[in-house]
Amino acid sequence: LLLHQVQERRGHRVPAQLQHKSLSNKEIMNTEPFALSEHFVWDEFHPDDWNAEVDEEIDQSIVNLCENIRSAWGEPVTVTSGVRTKATNDKLVTEGKASPNSSHLKGLACDIYCTRSDLRWKAINSLLAHGVTRIGIAKNFIHFDIDKDKVQHVIWTY
């Protein structure tokens, strides 16, 4: 991202001479939290390894869906996985915890922490109401993605 893009999203103006300075993931992390929405910041959806560059950014629709779930829950939502690096995804594949063509690699997927059945019900209803047609349910998380390159109208369990 360019410095001016980061700062404009935060409501700040950047002097013209700095507007074309590129920022790495690490530099973005070291600045004040980069808000993607009212309740979510950039680093919640990006890899823990801030030196690693990702091929894609999180799709804003995913962030908006998390906001919708937060509203349905009436409490914060914890993102456990957003965009993944290929290295992270490959490691998860070898552990049997991810697909080689995961939508997380495209920035089109999110996993949120959820262990309560009442919150699971609210999240799934919110996702369906907002047109999500790909949902995975595990014991302690919910996966959803908006990847149109994959089979639609599916709900699976882990």
NUTORKE-65538 format. One record per atom (N, C-alpha, C, O): x, y, z; residue number from 1. Coordinates in steps of 0.1 Angstrom, whole numbers, plus 5000, padded with zeros to 4 digits. Each point is the difference from the previous one (the first is absolute). Layout:
! NUTORKE-65538
<rec <X Y Z> NUM>
...
This chain:
! NUTORKE-65538
<rec <5008 4988 5000> 1>
<rec <4992 5012 5000> 1>
<rec <5009 5012 5000> 1>
<rec <5011 5000 5004> 1>
<rec <4983 5011 4991> 2>
<rec <5008 5013 5001> 2>
<rec <4996 5007 5012> 2>
<rec <4989 4999 5005> 2>
<rec <5020 5009 5001> 3>
<rec <4998 5007 5012> 3>
<rec <4988 5009 4999> 3>
<rec <4992 5000 5010> 3>
<rec <5005 5007 4979> 4>
<rec <4988 5008 5000> 4>
<rec <4988 4992 5000> 4>
<rec <4990 5005 5005> 4>
<rec <5010 4982 4990> 5>
<rec <4988 4992 5001> 5>
<rec <4997 4996 5014> 5>
<rec <4988 5000 5005> 5>
<rec <5022 4997 5002> 6>
<rec <4999 4996 5015> 6>
<rec <4994 5012 5007> 6>
<rec <4991 4999 5008> 6>
<rec <5016 5012 4991> 7>
<rec <4996 5012 5008> 7>
<rec <4986 5005 4996> 7>
<rec <4993 5005 5008> 7>
<rec <5004 4995 4979> 8>
<rec <4987 5005 4996> 8>
<rec <4989 4992 5006> 8>
<rec <4989 5005 5004> 8>
<rec <5013 4981 4997> 9>
<rec <4990 4992 5006> 9>
<rec <4999 5003 5015> 9>
<rec <4989 4997 5006> 9>
<rec <5021 5009 5000> 10>
<rec <5000 5004 5014> 10>
<rec <4995 5014 5001> 10>
<rec <4998 5005 5011> 10>
<rec <4999 5002 4978> 11>
<rec <4995 5013 5001> 11>
<rec <5010 5011 5001> 11>
<rec <4998 5011 5004> 11>
<rec <5015 4986 4992> 12>
<rec <5011 5009 5000> 12>
<rec <5004 5004 4986> 12>
<rec <4999 4992 4991> 12>
<rec <5006 5020 5008> 13>
<rec <5006 5004 4987> 13>
<rec <5015 4998 5001> 13>
<rec <5006 5002 5010> 13>
<rec <5000 4995 4978> 14>
<rec <5014 4997 5000> 14>
<rec <5007 5010 4990> 14>
<rec <4994 5003 4989> 14>
<rec <5017 5004 5015> 15>
<rec <5006 5009 4990> 15>
<rec <5003 4993 4987> 15>
<rec <5004 4989 4999> 15>
<rec <4995 5019 4990> 16>
<rec <5002 4995 4987> 16>
<rec <5013 4992 4998> 16>
<rec <5001 4990 4993> 16>
<rec <5010 5015 5013> 17>
<rec <5013 4993 4998> 17>
<rec <5001 4987 5006> 17>
<rec <5009 4992 4997> 17>
<rec <4981 5004 5012> 18>
<rec <5000 4987 5007> 18>
<rec <4989 4991 4994> 18>
<rec <5000 4988 5004> 18>
<rec <4992 5017 4987> 19>
<rec <4988 4992 4996> 19>
<rec <5004 4987 4993> 19>
<rec <4991 4991 4999> 19>
<rec <5020 5008 4995> 20>
<rec <5004 4989 4992> 20>
<rec <5009 4990 5007> 20>
<rec <5006 4991 4994> 20>
<rec <4996 5011 5019> 21>
<rec <5009 4991 5008> 21>
<rec <4992 4987 5002> 21>
<rec <4989 5000 5006> 21>
<rec <5017 4989 4990> 22>
<rec <4994 4987 5002> 22>
<rec <5002 4995 5014> 22>
<rec <5011 5003 5006> 22>
<rec <4980 4990 5000> 23>
<rec <5001 4995 5013> 23>
<rec <5000 4984 4999> 23>
<rec <4992 4995 4993> 23>
<rec <5017 4999 5015> 24>
<rec <4999 4985 5001> 24>
<rec <4990 4997 5011> 24>
<rec <4996 5008 5007> 24>
<rec <5001 4979 4993> 25>
<rec <4991 4995 5011> 25>
<rec <5006 5004 5014> 25>
<rec <4992 5004 5008> 25>
<rec <5021 4994 4993> 26>
<rec <5006 5004 5013> 26>
<rec <4999 5014 5003> 26>
<rec <4997 5004 5012> 26>
<rec <5005 5005 4978> 27>
<rec <4998 5015 5003> 27>
<rec <4986 5003 5004> 27>
<rec <4998 5009 5008> 27>
<rec <4992 4985 4985> 28>
<rec <4986 5003 5003> 28>
<rec <4998 4995 5015> 28>
<rec <4993 5007 5007> 28>
<rec <5012 4981 4996> 29>
<rec <4998 4995 5014> 29>
<rec <5006 5010 5010> 29>
<rec <4994 5002 5011> 29>
<rec <5017 5004 4986> 30>
<rec <5006 5009 5010> 30>
<rec <4994 5014 5000> 30>
<rec <5005 5008 5008> 30>
<rec <4986 4995 4984> 31>
<rec <4993 5013 5001> 31>
<rec <4987 4998 5009> 31>
<rec <4998 4989 5004> 31>
<rec <4995 5021 4998> 32>
<rec <4988 4999 5009> 32>
<rec <4991 4990 4993> 32>
<rec <5001 4998 4988> 32>
<rec <4989 4996 5019> 33>
<rec <4992 4990 4994> 33>
<rec <4993 5005 4988> 33>
<rec <4994 5011 5000> 33>
<rec <5006 4981 4989> 34>
<rec <4994 5004 4987> 34>
<rec <4986 4994 5000> 34>
<rec <4998 4988 4998> 34>
<rec <4993 5021 5004> 35>
<rec <4986 4996 5001> 35>
<rec <4994 4996 4987> 35>
<rec <5001 5007 4990> 35>
<rec <4993 4981 5009> 36>
<rec <4993 4995 4988> 36>
<rec <4985 5003 5001> 36>
<rec <4993 5000 4990> 36>
<rec <5003 5001 5023> 37>
<rec <4986 5003 5003> 37>
<rec <4999 5005 5014> 37>
<rec <5010 5003 5006> 37>
<rec <4978 4999 4999> 38>
<rec <4998 5005 5013> 38>
<rec <5007 4992 5011> 38>
<rec <5006 5006 5009> 38>
<rec <4994 4981 4990> 39>
<rec <5005 4991 5011> 39>
<rec <5011 4991 4996> 39>
<rec <5005 4993 5008> 39>
<rec <5000 5008 4979> 40>
<rec <5011 4991 4996> 40>
<rec <5011 5008 4994> 40>
<rec <4998 5010 4993> 40>
<rec <5014 4985 5010> 41>
<rec <5012 5006 4995> 41>
<rec <5008 4990 4990> 41>
<rec <4997 4988 5001> 41>
<rec <5011 5018 4991> 42>
<rec <5008 4992 4990> 42>
<rec <5006 4988 5005> 42>
<rec <4999 4989 4994> 42>
<rec <5008 5012 5017> 43>
<rec <5008 4989 5005> 43>
<rec <4992 4988 5005> 43>
<rec <5005 4989 5001> 43>
<rec <4982 5013 5002> 44>
<rec <4992 4988 5003> 44>
<rec <4998 4990 4989> 44>
<rec <4997 4989 5003> 44>
<rec <5004 5016 4985> 45>
<rec <4997 4992 4988> 45>
<rec <5013 4996 4993> 45>
<rec <4999 4993 4989> 45>
<rec <5013 5010 5016> 46>
<rec <5012 4997 4993> 46>
<rec <5010 4992 5008> 46>
<rec <4998 4998 5012> 46>
<rec <5012 4996 4982> 47>
<rec <5008 4990 5007> 47>
<rec <5008 5005 5012> 47>
<rec <5003 5012 5001> 47>
<rec <5000 4979 5008> 48>
<rec <5008 5004 5012> 48>
<rec <5014 5003 4996> 48>
<rec <5007 5008 5007> 48>
<rec <4998 4986 4982> 49>
<rec <5013 5003 4995> 49>
<rec <5000 5012 4992> 49>
<rec <4997 5000 4988> 49>
<rec <5006 5012 5018> 50>
<rec <4998 5013 4994> 50>
<rec <5011 5002 4989> 50>
<rec <4999 5009 4992> 50>
<rec <5012 4983 5008> 51>
<rec <5010 5001 4990> 51>
<rec <4995 4993 4987> 51>
<rec <5006 5003 4989> 51>
<rec <4984 4989 5012> 52>
<rec <4996 4993 4988> 52>
<rec <4990 5008 4992> 52>
<rec <4991 5006 5006> 52>
<rec <5011 4995 4981> 53>
<rec <4991 5007 4992> 53>
<rec <4989 4990 4995> 53>
<rec <5002 4989 4997> 53>
<rec <4985 5016 5003> 54>
<rec <4989 4992 4995> 54>
<rec <4998 5004 4985> 54>
<rec <5002 5011 4996> 54>
<rec <4992 4980 4997> 55>
<rec <4997 5003 4986> 55>
<rec <4987 5008 4999> 55>
<rec <4998 5007 4990> 55>
<rec <4994 4992 5019> 56>
<rec <4987 5007 5000> 56>
<rec <4997 5007 5013> 56>
<rec <5006 4997 5011> 56>
<rec <4986 5013 4989> 57>
<rec <4995 5007 5012> 57>
<rec <4986 4993 5003> 57>
<rec <4994 4994 4992> 57>
<rec <5001 5008 5020> 58>
<rec <4987 4995 5004> 58>
<rec <4990 5008 4992> 58>
<rec <5001 5012 4999> 58>
<rec <4989 4981 4996> 59>
<rec <4989 5007 4993> 59>
<rec <4992 5007 5010> 59>
<rec <4996 4995 5010> 59>
<rec <5000 5018 4986> 60>
<rec <4992 5008 5010> 60>
<rec <4987 4993 5003> 60>
<rec <4994 5003 5011> 60>
<rec <5000 4989 4980> 61>
<rec <4988 4994 5003> 61>
<rec <5001 4990 5012> 61>
<rec <4990 4999 5007> 61>
<rec <5022 4995 4994> 62>
<rec <5002 4991 5012> 62>
<rec <5000 5008 5013> 62>
<rec <4994 4996 5009> 62>
<rec <5012 5016 4990> 63>
<rec <5000 5009 5012> 63>
<rec <4986 5004 5003> 63>
<rec <4995 5000 5012> 63>
<rec <4997 5003 4978> 64>
<rec <4986 5005 5002> 64>
<rec <4992 4988 5006> 64>
<rec <4991 5002 5009> 64>
<rec <5011 4986 4986> 65>
<rec <4993 4988 5006> 65>
<rec <5003 4998 5015> 65>
<rec <4992 4997 5008> 65>
<rec <5021 5006 4995> 66>
<rec <5004 4999 5015> 66>
<rec <4993 5010 5008> 66>
<rec <4995 4998 5011> 66>
<rec <5003 5014 4983> 67>
<rec <4993 5011 5007> 67>
<rec <4985 4996 5002> 67>
<rec <4994 5002 5011> 67>
<rec <5000 4991 4979> 68>
<rec <4986 4996 5001> 68>
<rec <4999 4989 5011> 68>
<rec <4990 5000 5007> 68>
<rec <5020 4991 4994> 69>
<rec <4999 4990 5010> 69>
<rec <5002 5007 5014> 69>
<rec <4993 4996 5009> 69>
<rec <5016 5013 4992> 70>
<rec <5002 5007 5013> 70>
<rec <4987 5007 5004> 70>
<rec <4996 4999 5012> 70>
<rec <4997 5007 4979> 71>
<rec <4987 5006 5003> 71>
<rec <4990 4990 5004> 71>
<rec <4992 5002 5010> 71>
<rec <5007 4986 4983> 72>
<rec <4991 4990 5004> 72>
<rec <5003 4994 5014> 72>
<rec <4991 4997 5008> 72>
<rec <5022 5002 4995> 73>
<rec <5004 4995 5013> 73>
<rec <4998 5010 5011> 73>
<rec <4998 4996 5012> 73>
<rec <5004 5016 4985> 74>
<rec <5000 5011 5011> 74>
<rec <5013 4999 5008> 74>
<rec <5000 5005 5011> 74>
<rec <5010 4989 4984> 75>
<rec <5013 4999 5007> 75>
<rec <5011 4999 4989> 75>
<rec <4997 4996 4989> 75>
<rec <5016 5005 5015> 76>
<rec <5011 4999 4991> 76>
<rec <5001 4987 4993> 76>
<rec <4996 4989 5006> 76>
<rec <5010 5011 4982> 77>
<rec <5003 4988 4992> 77>
<rec <5015 4999 4999> 77>
<rec <5007 5010 4998> 77>
<rec <4998 4978 5005> 78>
<rec <5015 4997 4998> 78>
<rec <5003 4993 4987> 78>
<rec <4995 4989 4998> 78>
<rec <5012 5017 4994> 79>
<rec <5005 4994 4987> 79>
<rec <5012 4991 5003> 79>
<rec <5010 5005 5006> 79>
<rec <4988 4982 4991> 80>
<rec <5012 4991 5002> 80>
<rec <5008 4998 4987> 80>
<rec <5011 4995 5001> 80>
<rec <4983 5007 4988> 81>
<rec <5008 4999 4987> 81>
<rec <4993 5009 4990> 81>
<rec <4988 4999 4997> 81>
<rec <5020 5009 4996> 82>
<rec <4995 5008 4989> 82>
<rec <5009 4996 4988> 82>
<rec <4999 4989 4995> 82>
<rec <5009 5021 5000> 83>
<rec <5009 4997 4989> 83>
<rec <5011 4992 5005> 83>
<rec <5005 5002 5011> 83>
<rec <4999 4988 4981> 84>
<rec <5012 4991 5003> 84>
<rec <5011 5002 4990> 84>
<rec <4997 5002 4988> 84>
<rec <5015 4996 5017> 85>
<rec <5011 4999 4990> 85>
<rec <5000 4985 4995> 85>
<rec <4994 4992 5006> 85>
<rec <5012 5006 4982> 86>
<rec <5001 4987 4995> 86>
<rec <5007 4991 5009> 86>
<rec <4996 4988 5002> 86>
<rec <5015 5017 5005> 87>
<rec <5007 4991 5009> 87>
<rec <4992 4996 5012> 87>
<rec <5000 4988 5004> 87>
<rec <4992 5021 5002> 88>
<rec <4991 4996 5011> 88>
<rec <4990 4990 4995> 88>
<rec <4997 4990 5007> 88>
<rec <4997 5013 4981> 89>
<rec <4990 4991 4995> 89>
<rec <5006 4986 4997> 89>
<rec <4993 4990 5003> 89>
<rec <5019 5009 4991> 90>
<rec <5006 4988 4998> 90>
<rec <5002 4992 5012> 90>
<rec <4998 4988 5001> 90>
<rec <5007 5019 5010> 91>
<rec <5002 4993 5013> 91>
<rec <4986 4994 5005> 91>
<rec <5000 4989 5005> 91>
<rec <4990 5019 4994> 92>
<rec <4986 4995 5004> 92>
<rec <4996 4988 4992> 92>
<rec <4993 4991 5005> 92>
<rec <5010 5009 4982> 93>
<rec <4996 4989 4991> 93>
<rec <5007 4988 5005> 93>
<rec <4994 4989 5001> 93>
<rec <5019 5011 5003> 94>
<rec <5007 4988 5004> 94>
<rec <4995 4995 5013> 94>
<rec <5001 4988 5003> 94>
<rec <4993 5021 5005> 95>
<rec <4994 4996 5013> 95>
<rec <4985 4996 4998> 95>
<rec <4994 4996 5010> 95>
<rec <5001 5004 4978> 96>
<rec <4986 4996 4997> 96>
<rec <4990 5011 5005> 96>
<rec <4989 4996 5002> 96>
<rec <5015 5016 4999> 97>
<rec <4992 5011 5005> 97>
<rec <4996 5010 4989> 97>
<rec <4993 5010 5004> 97>
<rec <5011 4988 4984> 98>
<rec <4996 5010 4989> 98>
<rec <5000 4993 4987> 98>
<rec <5006 4989 4998> 98>
<rec <4988 5018 4992> 99>
<rec <5000 4995 4987> 99>
<rec <5011 5007 4992> 99>
<rec <5003 5012 5002> 99>
<rec <5003 4981 4989> 100>
<rec <5011 5006 4992> 100>
<rec <4996 5013 4992> 100>
<rec <5008 5009 4997> 100>
<rec <4979 4991 4999> 101>
<rec <4995 5012 4993> 101>
<rec <4990 5008 5009> 101>
<rec <4990 5005 4995> 101>
<rec <5014 4997 5017> 102>
<rec <4992 5007 5010> 102>
<rec <4997 5014 4996> 102>
<rec <5008 5007 4994> 102>
<rec <4979 4997 5008> 103>
<rec <4996 5013 4997> 103>
<rec <5007 5011 5009> 103>
<rec <4999 5012 4997> 103>
<rec <5007 4984 5014> 104>
<rec <5008 5009 5008> 104>
<rec <5011 5006 4992> 104>
<rec <5004 5011 5003> 104>
<rec <5002 4981 4988> 105>
<rec <5011 5005 4991> 105>
<rec <4996 5011 4992> 105>
<rec <5008 5008 4995> 105>
<rec <4979 4993 5002> 106>
<rec <4995 5011 4991> 106>
<rec <4994 5012 5008> 106>
<rec <4996 5010 4994> 106>
<rec <5004 4989 5019> 107>
<rec <4994 5010 5008> 107>
<rec <4985 5000 5000> 107>
<rec <4993 5010 5002> 107>
<rec <5001 4978 4994> 108>
<rec <4986 4999 4999> 108>
<rec <4993 4991 5011> 108>
<rec <4989 4996 4998> 108>
<rec <5019 5001 5013> 109>
<rec <4995 4992 5010> 109>
<rec <5004 5005 5014> 109>
<rec <5009 5007 5001> 109>
<rec <4983 4988 5009> 110>
<rec <5003 5004 5013> 110>
<rec <4995 4989 5010> 110>
<rec <4990 4993 4997> 110>
<rec <5018 5005 5013> 111>
<rec <4996 4991 5011> 111>
<rec <4998 5008 5012> 111>
<rec <5008 5009 5004> 111>
<rec <4981 4989 5004> 112>
<rec <4997 5008 5012> 112>
<rec <4999 4990 5011> 112>
<rec <4994 4989 4999> 112>
<rec <5011 5015 5013> 113>
<rec <4999 4991 5012> 113>
<rec <4985 5000 5004> 113>
<rec <4994 5010 5002> 113>
<rec <5002 4977 5001> 114>
<rec <4986 4999 5005> 114>
<rec <4998 4986 5006> 114>
<rec <5002 4990 4993> 114>
<rec <4994 5010 5020> 115>
<rec <4998 4987 5006> 115>
<rec <4986 4999 5006> 115>
<rec <4996 4989 5004> 115>
<rec <4997 5022 4996> 116>
<rec <4986 5000 5005> 116>
<rec <4990 4997 4989> 116>
<rec <5000 5007 4990> 116>
<rec <4990 4984 5012> 117>
<rec <4990 4997 4990> 117>
<rec <4991 5012 4997> 117>
<rec <4996 5001 4989> 117>
<rec <5001 5007 5021> 118>
<rec <4991 5012 4997> 118>
<rec <5007 5010 4991> 118>
<rec <4994 5005 4991> 118>
<rec <5019 4997 5011> 119>
<rec <5008 5009 4991> 119>
<rec <5002 4994 4987> 119>
<rec <5000 5007 4989> 119>
<rec <5002 4980 5010> 120>
<rec <5001 4993 4987> 120>
<rec <4988 5002 4992> 120>
<rec <5000 5003 4988> 120>
<rec <4988 4995 5018> 121>
<rec <4987 5002 4993> 121>
<rec <4999 5014 4995> 121>
<rec <4996 5002 4989> 121>
<rec <5007 5008 5019> 122>
<rec <4999 5014 4996> 122>
<rec <5010 5003 4989> 122>
<rec <4996 5007 4990> 122>
<rec <5016 4988 5010> 123>
<rec <5010 5002 4990> 123>
<rec <4995 4994 4987> 123>
<rec <5000 5007 4989> 123>
<rec <4996 4981 5011> 124>
<rec <4995 4993 4988> 124>
<rec <4988 5007 4994> 124>
<rec <4999 5002 4988> 124>
<rec <4992 5002 5020> 125>
<rec <4988 5007 4995> 125>
<rec <5004 5014 4994> 125>
<rec <4995 5003 4989> 125>
<rec <5015 5004 5017> 126>
<rec <5005 5012 4994> 126>
<rec <5006 4998 4987> 126>
<rec <4998 5007 4990> 126>
<rec <5011 4983 5009> 127>
<rec <5007 4997 4988> 127>
<rec <4990 4996 4989> 127>
<rec <5002 5006 4988> 127>
<rec <4989 4986 5015> 128>
<rec <4990 4996 4989> 128>
<rec <4991 5012 4996> 128>
<rec <4998 5002 4988> 128>
<rec <4999 5007 5022> 129>
<rec <4992 5012 4996> 129>
<rec <5007 5009 4992> 129>
<rec <4994 5008 4992> 129>
<rec <5020 4992 5008> 130>
<rec <5008 5009 4992> 130>
<rec <5006 4993 4988> 130>
<rec <5010 5005 4994> 130>
<rec <4984 4984 5002> 131>
<rec <5003 4993 4987> 131>
<rec <5012 4991 5000> 131>
<rec <5004 4996 4989> 131>
<rec <5002 5001 5023> 132>
<rec <5011 4990 5000> 132>
<rec <4995 4986 4997> 132>
<rec <4990 4996 5007> 132>
<rec <5016 4998 4984> 133>
<rec <4996 4986 4996> 133>
<rec <5010 4989 5002> 133>
<rec <4999 4989 4995> 133>
<rec <5012 5015 5013> 134>
<rec <5010 4990 5003> 134>
<rec <5004 5001 5015> 134>
<rec <5006 5010 5004> 134>
<rec <4990 4981 5004> 135>
<rec <5002 5001 5015> 135>
<rec <5005 4986 5005> 135>
<rec <4995 4990 4996> 135>
<rec <5015 5011 5012> 136>
<rec <5006 4988 5007> 136>
<rec <4998 5001 5015> 136>
<rec <5003 5011 5005> 136>
<rec <4994 4979 5002> 137>
<rec <4997 5000 5014> 137>
<rec <5009 4990 5007> 137>
<rec <5000 4988 4997> 137>
<rec <5008 5017 5013> 138>
<rec <5009 4992 5008> 138>
<rec <4996 5001 5015> 138>
<rec <4991 5008 5003> 138>
<rec <5015 4985 5005> 139>
<rec <4997 5000 5014> 139>
<rec <5003 5014 5006> 139>
<rec <4992 5005 5009> 139>
<rec <5019 5002 4987> 140>
<rec <5003 5013 5006> 140>
<rec <5002 5011 4990> 140>
<rec <5005 5011 5003> 140>
<rec <4990 4987 4984> 141>
<rec <5000 5011 4991> 141>
<rec <4990 4998 4989> 141>
<rec <4995 4989 4998> 141>
<rec <5002 5022 4995> 142>
<rec <4992 5000 4988> 142>
<rec <5008 5006 4989> 142>
<rec <5006 5011 5001> 142>
<rec <4994 4982 4988> 143>
<rec <5007 5005 4988> 143>
<rec <4989 5005 4990> 143>
<rec <4989 4994 4999> 143>
<rec <5014 5017 4994> 144>
<rec <4991 5004 4989> 144>
<rec <5009 5006 4990> 144>
<rec <5010 5006 5002> 144>
<rec <4985 4992 4985> 145>
<rec <5007 5006 4989> 145>
<rec <4991 5005 4989> 145>
<rec <4988 4996 5000> 145>
<rec <5017 5013 4992> 146>
<rec <4992 5005 4989> 146>
<rec <5007 4997 4987> 146>
<rec <4999 5008 4990> 146>
<rec <5007 4981 5009> 147>
<rec <5007 4996 4988> 147>
<rec <4991 4994 4990> 147>
<rec <4995 4989 5001> 147>
<rec <5002 5019 4988> 148>
<rec <4991 4996 4990> 148>
<rec <5006 4989 4990> 148>
<rec <4993 4994 4992> 148>
<rec <5020 5003 5010> 149>
<rec <5006 4990 4992> 149>
<rec <4998 4986 5006> 149>
<rec <5004 4990 4994> 149>
<rec <4989 5009 5017> 150>
<rec <4998 4987 5007> 150>
<rec <4985 4997 5000> 150>
<rec <4991 5009 4997> 150>
<rec <5006 4979 5006> 151>
<rec <4986 4995 5000> 151>
<rec <4992 5009 5010> 151>
<rec <5005 5003 5011> 151>
<rec <4983 5001 4985> 152>
<rec <4992 5009 5008> 152>
<rec <4989 4992 5008> 152>
<rec <4997 4988 4997> 152>
<rec <4996 5018 5012> 153>
<rec <4989 4995 5008> 153>
<rec <5004 4987 5007> 153>
<rec <4994 4990 4999> 153>
<rec <5017 5011 5009> 154>
<rec <5005 4989 5008> 154>
<rec <5003 5004 5014> 154>
<rec <5004 5012 5003> 154>
<rec <4993 4979 5006> 155>
<rec <5004 5002 5014> 155>
<rec <5006 4986 5004> 155>
<rec <4994 4990 4998> 155>
<rec <5018 5011 5008> 156>
<rec <5007 4988 5004> 156>
<rec <5004 5000 5014> 156>
<rec <5001 5011 5006> 156>
<rec <5003 4978 4999> 157>
<rec <5006 4999 5014> 157>
<rec <5014 4995 4999> 157>
<rec <5004 4994 4990> 157>
<rec <5004 5009 5020> 158>
<rec <5014 4996 5001> 158>
<rec <5001 4989 5011> 158>
<rec <5011 4995 5002> 158>
